[in-house]
Amino acid sequence: MLAEVSQFAVGFIVALSGTLIPGPLLIYILAKASVSKGAWTGFYTSVGHVLVEIPIISLIVLELYLVLQNPFIVLFFGCLGGVLLVFLGMRGLLWKANAGTNPNGLPHLKLHPLLGGILFSTVLNPTVPFWWATLGFTLLMNACLTAGFNGLVFWSLGHFTADIAWYTAVAYFVWSGRKAILKYQRLMVKACSLLLTFFGCYLLAKYALQSLLP
C-alpha cells in the first residue's frame, strides 16, 4: 500500500508543479473567474481538463504493457522522463512570480468553463498532448513498474486531485478579491520545482543504473 500512496504523492506533486506555473489554462481561469461563477469556474474548468486527460491516459495504459516488454524502450523513456523532469524543475526554479499572468485578450470567455477547460487543454494548449506523450508516459510507466495497475490508478488520482484543488482555489480567491494563495505562489513553485528536479535525478539514476547492470 505504501508504494501506491507514494505514487499518489508523485502524481500530485508533478501535476501541482505544472499548474502553478502560468499557462493558457490558468490564464483562462484567472480571466473567467474574475467575471463569473467564482470557485465553480476553477472546478468546472479542471473537470474539463481531466476529461481530456482520461482518454489520453487510457491510450497510454493500453500501450504500456506492450512497451514494458522491451527493456530498451523502458530505458529510453525512463531517461527521457528524467531529463524532462530536471528541465521542468530548473525552469520552475528560475521562474519569476507573476510572469505571464496577464489574461487580457483571451478569447472565448463566454463559454461555459467546462468547455473552456476542454478547449484550453487541446487546440489552445497543444503542450498538453505533447506532455502526456513524453513526460506523462514516462511517469505512468514508472508507476506501473513500481506498483502495478494500482500504481497507475493512484498516480492518476493524485494528478487529478492536484488539478482540481489548485484551479478551484485560484478561481475562488480571484472571485472573492483575495490574493493570499497567489502571494505564496512563488514559494510553492520553488518547492515543487526542487522536488521535480530531485525526482528527475532519481529516474535518471534508476534507469541509467539498470542499463549498466548485467
Rosetta blueprint (number, residue, H / E / L):
1 M L
2 L H
3 A H
4 E H
5 V H
6 S H
7 Q H
8 F H
9 A H
10 V H
11 G H
12 F H
13 I H
14 V H
15 A H
16 L H
17 S H
18 G H
19 T H
20 L H
21 I L
22 P L
23 G L
24 P H
25 L H
26 L H
27 I H
28 Y H
29 I H
30 L H
31 A H
32 K H
33 A H
34 S L
35 V L
36 S L
37 K L
38 G L
39 A H
40 W H
41 T H
42 G H
43 F H
44 Y H
45 T H
46 S H
47 V H
48 G H
49 H H
50 V H
51 L H
52 V H
53 E H
54 I H
55 P H
56 I H
57 I H
58 S H
59 L H
60 I H
61 V H
62 L H
63 E H
64 L H
65 Y H
66 L H
67 V H
68 L L
69 Q L
70 N L
71 P H
72 F H
73 I H
74 V H
75 L H
76 F H
77 F H
78 G H
79 C H
80 L H
81 G H
82 G H
83 V H
84 L H
85 L H
86 V H
87 F H
88 L H
89 G H
90 M H
91 R H
92 G H
93 L H
94 L H
95 W L
96 K L
97 A L
98 N L
99 A L
100 G L
101 T L
102 N L
103 P L
104 N L
105 G L
106 L L
107 P L
108 H L
109 L L
110 K L
111 L L
112 H L
113 P H
114 L H
115 L H
116 G H
117 G H
118 I H
119 L H
120 F L
121 S L
122 T L
123 V L
124 L L
125 N L
126 P L
127 T H
128 V H
129 P H
130 F H
131 W H
132 W H
133 A H
134 T H
135 L H
136 G H
137 F H
138 T H
139 L H
140 L H
141 M H
142 N H
143 A H
144 C H
145 L H
146 T H
147 A H
148 G H
149 F H
150 N H
151 G H
152 L H
153 V H
154 F H
155 W H
156 S H
157 L H
158 G H
159 H H
160 F H
161 T H
162 A H
163 D H
164 I H
165 A H
166 W H
167 Y H
168 T H
169 A H
170 V H
171 A H
172 Y H
173 F H
174 V H
175 W H
176 S H
177 G L
178 R L
179 K L
180 A H
181 I H
182 L H
183 K H
184 Y L
185 Q H
186 R H
187 L H
188 M H
189 V H
190 K H
191 A H
192 C H
193 S H
194 L H
195 L H
196 L H
197 T H
198 F H
199 F H
200 G H
201 C H
202 Y H
203 L H
204 L H
205 A H
206 K H
207 Y H
208 A H
209 L H
210 Q H
211 S H
212 L H
213 L L
214 P L
